[in-house]
């Protein structure tokens, strides 16, 4: 009866409440001893992480280490065998879909859109969680800003299906930005991008973090992680092998072991930035 | 600067205007076609006489009454119910097509192609056979609904894997369901009494012949509820185009949308199949054409498809009555002759766009 009343209220309310944004440093999401089973196999073994407002957390590790699985578990896509994920102080299963959509946005690895929706229409879909809230007044603003930031305003009227791979991933990222949530979960946002757009996207991501967003990003490129992440979590065979600042975590010993290939970590001769390179003879 | 920030985010003004204009144009076309359809037949009637007759019925003493002695009876007992049934069935089928395509995020989903129509037909023919030739309308409609519900749920379960539907799986599932339903209908035809057999065979061809106000009164509310509920799902259907998990991330309760869609599709298909039999491809052709005109957004697509479906079926029925003098061609035959090649073309096009069947 109580849930029915709550549903009716949601249905007829003209203005729904929106979550408050918090100060940098506040924990927006938390994974607590999260384990995931796929079939009989345990693919994630009691992983714990804090995601903080104002910070970029990079998930790195070799193929099959469980990066995307962990992200899916944090997004609520993946059934969890043990442990739990908290969003804004509450376990995921205590939120409704819309509540979660107002607090975190998810960028999937694959970008497909059925039918001939234009880029603009796709980005606008990111505003869906804010219908019937005061934030809908920001809709036009959020969409325009996100499209400009991701450099996709030029093909606003082109159908999504007609775009190239790189253009699609930037439109998808713009949709996620337009959602304007406190937390962003990004699964390989740089995968299909050229070098220039990789840098542009990662600077954008860091800028978002500095402006008061918590970001979790799955990355393959360790140099990108070293350059843009505040915290790096290295996954190895479903477990957390290391967790800390890039300087602490991205070491030759650890990376050589985790990737099963000798890795060199050197300082850039001019900037001193960390460079991660596989050893080649 | 203020002008740009004030721009509405829901839909670009250009398309909204165009959408309104398209809906208005479709409504006018539907009215004109309904008028033409009511004029054509063995008892000649002029358009003004049809309008006059309707006005007199609603209490306005305007316009001429039909000159032919049996004109008034023909209009109200034969043609008007038939026109009304064509509108209801066409709108229901096209709406069901748009809804199915939205839920599957796939332009090839259609009640006839994926076997839902045949499934509903099994339910209806079972009632006709067991109840004899005197069975009334409501049980037939109810049986079509229940069988349609089971079939839609079955197709949904069989054709999906890991949150998405592959075209090949969907179409192959349709073949299997259609074959199985065809076998059941064949059995019912075989086991039926001669009178019931005639009814089944005739009704399998798909026809509006024999439309009565009774049948309209049963299926019109079903179709109206179905279309109204589909309209409320429009935004969610848009989001489903992003894929199920992305839609869920944006707050769509995918499971609930899915369950509701299954029930609504069954309701819409049953309302069309119950008294007119199997009419294929309307749900495929119409939403596709409408998408070209109003774009893929479901808020416009659904009403436009409903109107377009009504127009298409009314036109097809007009053709069925007039193409061959003194013969009433089966309507399902006509839509299949047009829809089959169209489906083939759509298959080729979809395949080309996707670069093969992944």
Interface residues (C-beta under 8 A of the other chain):
Chain A: X75 X76 X77 X96 X97 X98 X99 X100 X101 X102 X105 X106 X108 X110 X112 X113 X114 X115 X116 X117 X120 X121 X122 X124 X125 X126 X127 X128 X129 X131 X136 X139 X140 X141 X143 X144 X161 X179
Chain B: X4 X5 X6 X7 X8 X9 X10 X12 X105 X106 X107 X235 X238 X239 X240 X241 X242 X243 X245 X246 X248 X249 X250 X251 X252 X253 X291 X295 X296 X297 X353
